């Protein structure tokens, strides 16, 4: 089934949007358009509003990045699919590593 993609310049994106599935995200996105310029806000369930960066658009997509106080940086790509929006995103994450027990030490540091 092919999605109904509407060119961004005709997109009525203005409004407040929430995830269809509560498991996807708890972020509420709000898009405003004034004089052809987008204003974006994103607020999570704790009431934190992310910093918005690098708002851009092409023929079919609105793109932007959010920076959260946790240090997470997320890039979003929004497109219209009928009466809904589809968001593809990539984000930074943090992991911690520990030295594996029994593993040989790196001799180059001695």
C-alpha positions as CSV (number, residue, x, y, z in Angstrom):
1,X,0.0,0.0,0.0
2,X,1.5,3.3,-1.1
3,X,1.3,6.2,1.4
4,X,-0.4,9.4,0.2
5,X,2.5,11.9,0.4
6,X,1.5,15.5,0.1
7,X,4.2,18.0,-1.0
8,X,5.3,20.0,2.0
9,X,4.4,23.4,0.5
10,X,0.7,22.4,0.6
11,X,0.9,20.6,3.9
12,X,-1.4,21.9,6.6
13,X,1.1,20.9,9.3
14,X,0.1,23.5,11.9
15,X,-1.2,22.1,15.1
16,X,-0.4,19.8,18.0
17,X,0.5,16.2,17.2
18,X,0.8,13.2,19.5
19,X,1.9,9.6,18.7
20,X,-0.8,7.2,17.5
21,X,0.7,4.5,19.8
22,X,1.5,5.7,23.3
23,X,4.5,3.3,23.3
24,X,6.2,5.2,20.4
25,X,6.8,8.5,22.2
26,X,5.4,10.7,24.9
27,X,6.6,13.9,23.2
28,X,4.0,16.3,22.0
29,X,5.0,18.2,18.8
30,X,3.6,21.5,17.9
31,X,4.1,23.1,14.5
32,X,3.2,26.7,13.7
33,X,3.6,28.4,10.3
34,X,3.8,32.1,10.2
35,X,4.9,34.1,7.1
36,X,6.1,30.8,5.5
37,X,8.4,30.1,8.5
38,X,8.0,27.1,10.8
39,X,8.1,27.3,14.6
40,X,8.5,24.0,16.3
41,X,8.1,23.0,19.9
42,X,8.5,19.6,21.5
43,X,7.5,18.8,25.1
44,X,7.9,15.5,26.9
45,X,5.8,14.0,29.6
46,X,7.9,15.7,32.3
47,X,7.1,19.1,30.8
48,X,10.6,19.6,29.4
49,X,10.7,21.6,26.2
50,X,13.6,20.6,23.9
51,X,15.9,23.1,22.1
52,X,15.1,23.2,18.4
53,X,17.9,23.4,15.9
54,X,18.5,23.4,12.1
55,X,15.0,23.7,10.8
56,X,15.0,23.0,7.1
57,X,12.6,21.8,4.4
58,X,12.6,20.3,1.0
59,X,9.8,19.5,-1.4
60,X,8.3,16.7,0.7
61,X,9.9,16.9,4.2
62,X,10.3,19.2,7.2
63,X,13.6,18.5,9.0
64,X,14.9,19.6,12.4
65,X,16.9,18.5,15.4
66,X,16.0,18.5,19.1
67,X,18.5,18.7,22.0
68,X,17.2,17.5,25.4
69,X,18.7,18.3,28.8
70,X,19.8,14.6,29.1
71,X,22.3,15.4,26.2
72,X,20.3,13.4,23.7
73,X,20.4,14.9,20.3
74,X,17.7,13.7,17.9
75,X,17.2,14.5,14.2
76,X,13.7,14.4,12.7
77,X,12.3,14.1,9.2
78,X,8.6,14.7,8.9
79,X,6.3,14.0,6.0
80,X,2.6,14.0,5.5
81,X,0.7,10.8,5.0
82,X,-2.9,11.7,4.4
83,X,-4.4,13.1,7.6
84,X,-1.4,12.0,9.7
85,X,2.3,12.7,9.9
86,X,5.1,10.2,9.7
87,X,8.4,11.0,11.5
88,X,11.6,9.2,10.9
89,X,14.3,10.0,13.5
90,X,17.9,9.2,14.5
91,X,19.3,10.0,17.9
92,X,22.4,9.8,20.0
93,X,22.6,7.4,22.9
94,X,25.1,6.7,25.7
95,X,26.5,3.4,26.9
96,X,29.1,2.6,29.5
97,X,31.8,0.0,29.1
98,X,33.8,-1.9,31.7
99,X,37.0,-3.8,31.2
100,X,36.3,-7.5,30.6
101,X,37.6,-9.6,33.4
102,X,40.4,-11.9,32.4
103,X,41.1,-10.0,29.2
104,X,44.8,-9.1,28.7
105,X,45.9,-5.5,29.4
106,X,46.9,-3.4,26.4
107,X,50.7,-3.6,26.5
108,X,51.1,-0.4,24.4
109,X,50.2,1.8,27.4
110,X,53.1,0.5,29.5
